[in-house]
Amino acid sequence: TSESRGHVEALQELQSKVDQACQSIDASASKSLASYEQRMQRHADEQASSVTKMLSAIDSITSAVDEKLKVSVSLYSATVLERLSALSQEISDASRGLRDGIRSAQES
């Protein structure tokens, strides 16, 4: 039956076209997916680079602030020590003056 053969050939031809279409769709989808993955990877890399730069800047700022604080604390400490030393000397001088005055009064 040539009519049956004609149907089988038509079905085989249709099957072949469907297979080609599926292969074409698969290839296109694979290519699109690969392209999308590359774009996402680039975006992730750019974001990571940006975050790394921001963290580096924060580290630099923190380091600079630490240095400023150390200098400020050192200067403040030095000023306080100078003032304490001056007060100690004044107390010592006043104490010596009182002792001299008391001694002088006792001798009189």
Phi and psi in radians as a Rosetta constraint file:
Dihedral C 1 N 2 CA 2 C 2 CIRCULARHARMONIC -1.212 0.35
Dihedral N 2 CA 2 C 2 N 3 CIRCULARHARMONIC -0.498 0.35
Dihedral C 2 N 3 CA 3 C 3 CIRCULARHARMONIC -1.154 0.35
Dihedral N 3 CA 3 C 3 N 4 CIRCULARHARMONIC -0.705 0.35
Dihedral C 3 N 4 CA 4 C 4 CIRCULARHARMONIC -1.138 0.35
Dihedral N 4 CA 4 C 4 N 5 CIRCULARHARMONIC -0.732 0.35
Dihedral C 4 N 5 CA 5 C 5 CIRCULARHARMONIC -1.083 0.35
Dihedral N 5 CA 5 C 5 N 6 CIRCULARHARMONIC -0.682 0.35
Dihedral C 5 N 6 CA 6 C 6 CIRCULARHARMONIC -1.100 0.35
Dihedral N 6 CA 6 C 6 N 7 CIRCULARHARMONIC -0.710 0.35
Dihedral C 6 N 7 CA 7 C 7 CIRCULARHARMONIC -1.158 0.35
Dihedral N 7 CA 7 C 7 N 8 CIRCULARHARMONIC -0.741 0.35
Dihedral C 7 N 8 CA 8 C 8 CIRCULARHARMONIC -1.100 0.35
Dihedral N 8 CA 8 C 8 N 9 CIRCULARHARMONIC -0.790 0.35
Dihedral C 8 N 9 CA 9 C 9 CIRCULARHARMONIC -1.099 0.35
Dihedral N 9 CA 9 C 9 N 10 CIRCULARHARMONIC -0.714 0.35
Dihedral C 9 N 10 CA 10 C 10 CIRCULARHARMONIC -1.122 0.35
Dihedral N 10 CA 10 C 10 N 11 CIRCULARHARMONIC -0.702 0.35
Dihedral C 10 N 11 CA 11 C 11 CIRCULARHARMONIC -1.177 0.35
Dihedral N 11 CA 11 C 11 N 12 CIRCULARHARMONIC -0.695 0.35
Dihedral C 11 N 12 CA 12 C 12 CIRCULARHARMONIC -1.133 0.35
Dihedral N 12 CA 12 C 12 N 13 CIRCULARHARMONIC -0.726 0.35
Dihedral C 12 N 13 CA 13 C 13 CIRCULARHARMONIC -1.121 0.35
Dihedral N 13 CA 13 C 13 N 14 CIRCULARHARMONIC -0.737 0.35
Dihedral C 13 N 14 CA 14 C 14 CIRCULARHARMONIC -1.121 0.35
Dihedral N 14 CA 14 C 14 N 15 CIRCULARHARMONIC -0.736 0.35
Dihedral C 14 N 15 CA 15 C 15 CIRCULARHARMONIC -1.066 0.35
Dihedral N 15 CA 15 C 15 N 16 CIRCULARHARMONIC -0.739 0.35
Dihedral C 15 N 16 CA 16 C 16 CIRCULARHARMONIC -1.079 0.35
Dihedral N 16 CA 16 C 16 N 17 CIRCULARHARMONIC -0.771 0.35
Dihedral C 16 N 17 CA 17 C 17 CIRCULARHARMONIC -1.138 0.35
Dihedral N 17 CA 17 C 17 N 18 CIRCULARHARMONIC -0.688 0.35
Dihedral C 17 N 18 CA 18 C 18 CIRCULARHARMONIC -1.112 0.35
Dihedral N 18 CA 18 C 18 N 19 CIRCULARHARMONIC -0.755 0.35
Dihedral C 18 N 19 CA 19 C 19 CIRCULARHARMONIC -1.062 0.35
Dihedral N 19 CA 19 C 19 N 20 CIRCULARHARMONIC -0.761 0.35
Dihedral C 19 N 20 CA 20 C 20 CIRCULARHARMONIC -1.106 0.35
Dihedral N 20 CA 20 C 20 N 21 CIRCULARHARMONIC -0.740 0.35
Dihedral C 20 N 21 CA 21 C 21 CIRCULARHARMONIC -1.099 0.35
Dihedral N 21 CA 21 C 21 N 22 CIRCULARHARMONIC -0.747 0.35
Dihedral C 21 N 22 CA 22 C 22 CIRCULARHARMONIC -1.099 0.35
Dihedral N 22 CA 22 C 22 N 23 CIRCULARHARMONIC -0.739 0.35
Dihedral C 22 N 23 CA 23 C 23 CIRCULARHARMONIC -1.111 0.35
Dihedral N 23 CA 23 C 23 N 24 CIRCULARHARMONIC -0.721 0.35
Dihedral C 23 N 24 CA 24 C 24 CIRCULARHARMONIC -1.109 0.35
Dihedral N 24 CA 24 C 24 N 25 CIRCULARHARMONIC -0.757 0.35
Dihedral C 24 N 25 CA 25 C 25 CIRCULARHARMONIC -1.120 0.35
Dihedral N 25 CA 25 C 25 N 26 CIRCULARHARMONIC -0.764 0.35
Dihedral C 25 N 26 CA 26 C 26 CIRCULARHARMONIC -1.041 0.35
Dihedral N 26 CA 26 C 26 N 27 CIRCULARHARMONIC -0.799 0.35
Dihedral C 26 N 27 CA 27 C 27 CIRCULARHARMONIC -1.094 0.35
Dihedral N 27 CA 27 C 27 N 28 CIRCULARHARMONIC -0.770 0.35
Dihedral C 27 N 28 CA 28 C 28 CIRCULARHARMONIC -1.124 0.35
Dihedral N 28 CA 28 C 28 N 29 CIRCULARHARMONIC -0.759 0.35
Dihedral C 28 N 29 CA 29 C 29 CIRCULARHARMONIC -1.127 0.35
Dihedral N 29 CA 29 C 29 N 30 CIRCULARHARMONIC -0.725 0.35
Dihedral C 29 N 30 CA 30 C 30 CIRCULARHARMONIC -1.093 0.35
Dihedral N 30 CA 30 C 30 N 31 CIRCULARHARMONIC -0.755 0.35
Dihedral C 30 N 31 CA 31 C 31 CIRCULARHARMONIC -1.122 0.35
Dihedral N 31 CA 31 C 31 N 32 CIRCULARHARMONIC -0.757 0.35
Dihedral C 31 N 32 CA 32 C 32 CIRCULARHARMONIC -1.127 0.35
Dihedral N 32 CA 32 C 32 N 33 CIRCULARHARMONIC -0.723 0.35
Dihedral C 32 N 33 CA 33 C 33 CIRCULARHARMONIC -1.129 0.35
Dihedral N 33 CA 33 C 33 N 34 CIRCULARHARMONIC -0.752 0.35
Dihedral C 33 N 34 CA 34 C 34 CIRCULARHARMONIC -1.091 0.35
Dihedral N 34 CA 34 C 34 N 35 CIRCULARHARMONIC -0.747 0.35
Dihedral C 34 N 35 CA 35 C 35 CIRCULARHARMONIC -1.098 0.35
Dihedral N 35 CA 35 C 35 N 36 CIRCULARHARMONIC -0.757 0.35
Dihedral C 35 N 36 CA 36 C 36 CIRCULARHARMONIC -1.097 0.35
Dihedral N 36 CA 36 C 36 N 37 CIRCULARHARMONIC -0.763 0.35
Dihedral C 36 N 37 CA 37 C 37 CIRCULARHARMONIC -1.098 0.35
Dihedral N 37 CA 37 C 37 N 38 CIRCULARHARMONIC -0.679 0.35
Dihedral C 37 N 38 CA 38 C 38 CIRCULARHARMONIC -1.124 0.35
Dihedral N 38 CA 38 C 38 N 39 CIRCULARHARMONIC -0.752 0.35
Dihedral C 38 N 39 CA 39 C 39 CIRCULARHARMONIC -1.097 0.35
Dihedral N 39 CA 39 C 39 N 40 CIRCULARHARMONIC -0.751 0.35
Dihedral C 39 N 40 CA 40 C 40 CIRCULARHARMONIC -1.139 0.35
Dihedral N 40 CA 40 C 40 N 41 CIRCULARHARMONIC -0.675 0.35
Dihedral C 40 N 41 CA 41 C 41 CIRCULARHARMONIC -1.152 0.35
Dihedral N 41 CA 41 C 41 N 42 CIRCULARHARMONIC -0.738 0.35
Dihedral C 41 N 42 CA 42 C 42 CIRCULARHARMONIC -1.065 0.35
Dihedral N 42 CA 42 C 42 N 43 CIRCULARHARMONIC -0.771 0.35
Dihedral C 42 N 43 CA 43 C 43 CIRCULARHARMONIC -1.071 0.35
Dihedral N 43 CA 43 C 43 N 44 CIRCULARHARMONIC -0.774 0.35
Dihedral C 43 N 44 CA 44 C 44 CIRCULARHARMONIC -1.099 0.35
Dihedral N 44 CA 44 C 44 N 45 CIRCULARHARMONIC -0.723 0.35
Dihedral C 44 N 45 CA 45 C 45 CIRCULARHARMONIC -1.103 0.35
Dihedral N 45 CA 45 C 45 N 46 CIRCULARHARMONIC -0.743 0.35
Dihedral C 45 N 46 CA 46 C 46 CIRCULARHARMONIC -1.108 0.35
Dihedral N 46 CA 46 C 46 N 47 CIRCULARHARMONIC -0.747 0.35
Dihedral C 46 N 47 CA 47 C 47 CIRCULARHARMONIC -1.108 0.35
Dihedral N 47 CA 47 C 47 N 48 CIRCULARHARMONIC -0.758 0.35
Dihedral C 47 N 48 CA 48 C 48 CIRCULARHARMONIC -1.092 0.35
Dihedral N 48 CA 48 C 48 N 49 CIRCULARHARMONIC -0.734 0.35
Dihedral C 48 N 49 CA 49 C 49 CIRCULARHARMONIC -1.096 0.35
Dihedral N 49 CA 49 C 49 N 50 CIRCULARHARMONIC -0.751 0.35
Dihedral C 49 N 50 CA 50 C 50 CIRCULARHARMONIC -1.097 0.35
Dihedral N 50 CA 50 C 50 N 51 CIRCULARHARMONIC -0.774 0.35
Dihedral C 50 N 51 CA 51 C 51 CIRCULARHARMONIC -1.124 0.35
Dihedral N 51 CA 51 C 51 N 52 CIRCULARHARMONIC -0.717 0.35
Dihedral C 51 N 52 CA 52 C 52 CIRCULARHARMONIC -1.072 0.35
Dihedral N 52 CA 52 C 52 N 53 CIRCULARHARMONIC -0.741 0.35
Dihedral C 52 N 53 CA 53 C 53 CIRCULARHARMONIC -1.118 0.35
Dihedral N 53 CA 53 C 53 N 54 CIRCULARHARMONIC -0.731 0.35
Dihedral C 53 N 54 CA 54 C 54 CIRCULARHARMONIC -1.118 0.35
Dihedral N 54 CA 54 C 54 N 55 CIRCULARHARMONIC -0.739 0.35
Dihedral C 54 N 55 CA 55 C 55 CIRCULARHARMONIC -1.115 0.35
Dihedral N 55 CA 55 C 55 N 56 CIRCULARHARMONIC -0.670 0.35
Dihedral C 55 N 56 CA 56 C 56 CIRCULARHARMONIC -1.113 0.35
Dihedral N 56 CA 56 C 56 N 57 CIRCULARHARMONIC -0.738 0.35
Dihedral C 56 N 57 CA 57 C 57 CIRCULARHARMONIC -1.113 0.35
Dihedral N 57 CA 57 C 57 N 58 CIRCULARHARMONIC -0.724 0.35
Dihedral C 57 N 58 CA 58 C 58 CIRCULARHARMONIC -1.095 0.35
Dihedral N 58 CA 58 C 58 N 59 CIRCULARHARMONIC -0.733 0.35
Dihedral C 58 N 59 CA 59 C 59 CIRCULARHARMONIC -1.056 0.35
Dihedral N 59 CA 59 C 59 N 60 CIRCULARHARMONIC -0.741 0.35
Dihedral C 59 N 60 CA 60 C 60 CIRCULARHARMONIC -1.103 0.35
Dihedral N 60 CA 60 C 60 N 61 CIRCULARHARMONIC -0.783 0.35
Dihedral C 60 N 61 CA 61 C 61 CIRCULARHARMONIC -1.101 0.35
Dihedral N 61 CA 61 C 61 N 62 CIRCULARHARMONIC -0.777 0.35
Dihedral C 61 N 62 CA 62 C 62 CIRCULARHARMONIC -1.066 0.35
Dihedral N 62 CA 62 C 62 N 63 CIRCULARHARMONIC -0.736 0.35
Dihedral C 62 N 63 CA 63 C 63 CIRCULARHARMONIC -1.110 0.35
Dihedral N 63 CA 63 C 63 N 64 CIRCULARHARMONIC -0.762 0.35
Dihedral C 63 N 64 CA 64 C 64 CIRCULARHARMONIC -1.102 0.35
Dihedral N 64 CA 64 C 64 N 65 CIRCULARHARMONIC -0.741 0.35
Dihedral C 64 N 65 CA 65 C 65 CIRCULARHARMONIC -1.108 0.35
Dihedral N 65 CA 65 C 65 N 66 CIRCULARHARMONIC -0.735 0.35
Dihedral C 65 N 66 CA 66 C 66 CIRCULARHARMONIC -1.019 0.35
Dihedral N 66 CA 66 C 66 N 67 CIRCULARHARMONIC -0.789 0.35
Dihedral C 66 N 67 CA 67 C 67 CIRCULARHARMONIC -1.080 0.35
Dihedral N 67 CA 67 C 67 N 68 CIRCULARHARMONIC -0.780 0.35
Dihedral C 67 N 68 CA 68 C 68 CIRCULARHARMONIC -1.056 0.35
Dihedral N 68 CA 68 C 68 N 69 CIRCULARHARMONIC -0.758 0.35
Dihedral C 68 N 69 CA 69 C 69 CIRCULARHARMONIC -1.110 0.35
Dihedral N 69 CA 69 C 69 N 70 CIRCULARHARMONIC -0.728 0.35
Dihedral C 69 N 70 CA 70 C 70 CIRCULARHARMONIC -1.076 0.35
Dihedral N 70 CA 70 C 70 N 71 CIRCULARHARMONIC -0.783 0.35
Dihedral C 70 N 71 CA 71 C 71 CIRCULARHARMONIC -1.105 0.35
Dihedral N 71 CA 71 C 71 N 72 CIRCULARHARMONIC -0.786 0.35
Dihedral C 71 N 72 CA 72 C 72 CIRCULARHARMONIC -1.088 0.35
Dihedral N 72 CA 72 C 72 N 73 CIRCULARHARMONIC -0.780 0.35
Dihedral C 72 N 73 CA 73 C 73 CIRCULARHARMONIC -1.128 0.35
Dihedral N 73 CA 73 C 73 N 74 CIRCULARHARMONIC -0.715 0.35
Dihedral C 73 N 74 CA 74 C 74 CIRCULARHARMONIC -1.083 0.35
Dihedral N 74 CA 74 C 74 N 75 CIRCULARHARMONIC -0.809 0.35
Dihedral C 74 N 75 CA 75 C 75 CIRCULARHARMONIC -1.100 0.35
Dihedral N 75 CA 75 C 75 N 76 CIRCULARHARMONIC -0.750 0.35
Dihedral C 75 N 76 CA 76 C 76 CIRCULARHARMONIC -1.103 0.35
Dihedral N 76 CA 76 C 76 N 77 CIRCULARHARMONIC -0.772 0.35
Dihedral C 76 N 77 CA 77 C 77 CIRCULARHARMONIC -1.083 0.35
Dihedral N 77 CA 77 C 77 N 78 CIRCULARHARMONIC -0.751 0.35
Dihedral C 77 N 78 CA 78 C 78 CIRCULARHARMONIC -1.091 0.35
Dihedral N 78 CA 78 C 78 N 79 CIRCULARHARMONIC -0.732 0.35
Dihedral C 78 N 79 CA 79 C 79 CIRCULARHARMONIC -1.122 0.35
Dihedral N 79 CA 79 C 79 N 80 CIRCULARHARMONIC -0.771 0.35
Dihedral C 79 N 80 CA 80 C 80 CIRCULARHARMONIC -1.093 0.35
Dihedral N 80 CA 80 C 80 N 81 CIRCULARHARMONIC -0.758 0.35
Dihedral C 80 N 81 CA 81 C 81 CIRCULARHARMONIC -1.101 0.35
Dihedral N 81 CA 81 C 81 N 82 CIRCULARHARMONIC -0.701 0.35
Dihedral C 81 N 82 CA 82 C 82 CIRCULARHARMONIC -1.083 0.35
Dihedral N 82 CA 82 C 82 N 83 CIRCULARHARMONIC -0.774 0.35
Dihedral C 82 N 83 CA 83 C 83 CIRCULARHARMONIC -1.124 0.35
Dihedral N 83 CA 83 C 83 N 84 CIRCULARHARMONIC -0.742 0.35
Dihedral C 83 N 84 CA 84 C 84 CIRCULARHARMONIC -1.122 0.35
Dihedral N 84 CA 84 C 84 N 85 CIRCULARHARMONIC -0.708 0.35
Dihedral C 84 N 85 CA 85 C 85 CIRCULARHARMONIC -1.104 0.35
Dihedral N 85 CA 85 C 85 N 86 CIRCULARHARMONIC -0.746 0.35
Dihedral C 85 N 86 CA 86 C 86 CIRCULARHARMONIC -1.119 0.35
Dihedral N 86 CA 86 C 86 N 87 CIRCULARHARMONIC -0.759 0.35
Dihedral C 86 N 87 CA 87 C 87 CIRCULARHARMONIC -1.107 0.35
Dihedral N 87 CA 87 C 87 N 88 CIRCULARHARMONIC -0.721 0.35
Dihedral C 87 N 88 CA 88 C 88 CIRCULARHARMONIC -1.051 0.35
Dihedral N 88 CA 88 C 88 N 89 CIRCULARHARMONIC -0.737 0.35
Dihedral C 88 N 89 CA 89 C 89 CIRCULARHARMONIC -1.137 0.35
Dihedral N 89 CA 89 C 89 N 90 CIRCULARHARMONIC -0.721 0.35
Dihedral C 89 N 90 CA 90 C 90 CIRCULARHARMONIC -1.098 0.35
Dihedral N 90 CA 90 C 90 N 91 CIRCULARHARMONIC -0.730 0.35
Dihedral C 90 N 91 CA 91 C 91 CIRCULARHARMONIC -1.132 0.35
Dihedral N 91 CA 91 C 91 N 92 CIRCULARHARMONIC -0.746 0.35
Dihedral C 91 N 92 CA 92 C 92 CIRCULARHARMONIC -1.080 0.35
Dihedral N 92 CA 92 C 92 N 93 CIRCULARHARMONIC -0.780 0.35
Dihedral C 92 N 93 CA 93 C 93 CIRCULARHARMONIC -1.107 0.35
Dihedral N 93 CA 93 C 93 N 94 CIRCULARHARMONIC -0.747 0.35
Dihedral C 93 N 94 CA 94 C 94 CIRCULARHARMONIC -1.143 0.35
Dihedral N 94 CA 94 C 94 N 95 CIRCULARHARMONIC -0.705 0.35
Dihedral C 94 N 95 CA 95 C 95 CIRCULARHARMONIC -1.105 0.35
Dihedral N 95 CA 95 C 95 N 96 CIRCULARHARMONIC -0.762 0.35
Dihedral C 95 N 96 CA 96 C 96 CIRCULARHARMONIC -1.076 0.35
Dihedral N 96 CA 96 C 96 N 97 CIRCULARHARMONIC -0.730 0.35
Dihedral C 96 N 97 CA 97 C 97 CIRCULARHARMONIC -1.098 0.35
Dihedral N 97 CA 97 C 97 N 98 CIRCULARHARMONIC -0.718 0.35
Dihedral C 97 N 98 CA 98 C 98 CIRCULARHARMONIC -1.133 0.35
Dihedral N 98 CA 98 C 98 N 99 CIRCULARHARMONIC -0.778 0.35
Dihedral C 98 N 99 CA 99 C 99 CIRCULARHARMONIC -1.068 0.35
Dihedral N 99 CA 99 C 99 N 100 CIRCULARHARMONIC -0.765 0.35
Dihedral C 99 N 100 CA 100 C 100 CIRCULARHARMONIC -1.083 0.35
Dihedral N 100 CA 100 C 100 N 101 CIRCULARHARMONIC -0.705 0.35
Dihedral C 100 N 101 CA 101 C 101 CIRCULARHARMONIC -1.157 0.35
Dihedral N 101 CA 101 C 101 N 102 CIRCULARHARMONIC -0.728 0.35
Dihedral C 101 N 102 CA 102 C 102 CIRCULARHARMONIC -1.154 0.35
Dihedral N 102 CA 102 C 102 N 103 CIRCULARHARMONIC -0.765 0.35
Dihedral C 102 N 103 CA 103 C 103 CIRCULARHARMONIC -1.055 0.35
Dihedral N 103 CA 103 C 103 N 104 CIRCULARHARMONIC -0.767 0.35
Dihedral C 103 N 104 CA 104 C 104 CIRCULARHARMONIC -1.129 0.35
Dihedral N 104 CA 104 C 104 N 105 CIRCULARHARMONIC -0.675 0.35
Dihedral C 104 N 105 CA 105 C 105 CIRCULARHARMONIC -1.215 0.35
Dihedral N 105 CA 105 C 105 N 106 CIRCULARHARMONIC -0.615 0.35
Dihedral C 105 N 106 CA 106 C 106 CIRCULARHARMONIC -1.240 0.35
Dihedral N 106 CA 106 C 106 N 107 CIRCULARHARMONIC -0.581 0.35
Dihedral C 106 N 107 CA 107 C 107 CIRCULARHARMONIC -1.282 0.35
Dihedral N 107 CA 107 C 107 N 108 CIRCULARHARMONIC -0.380 0.35
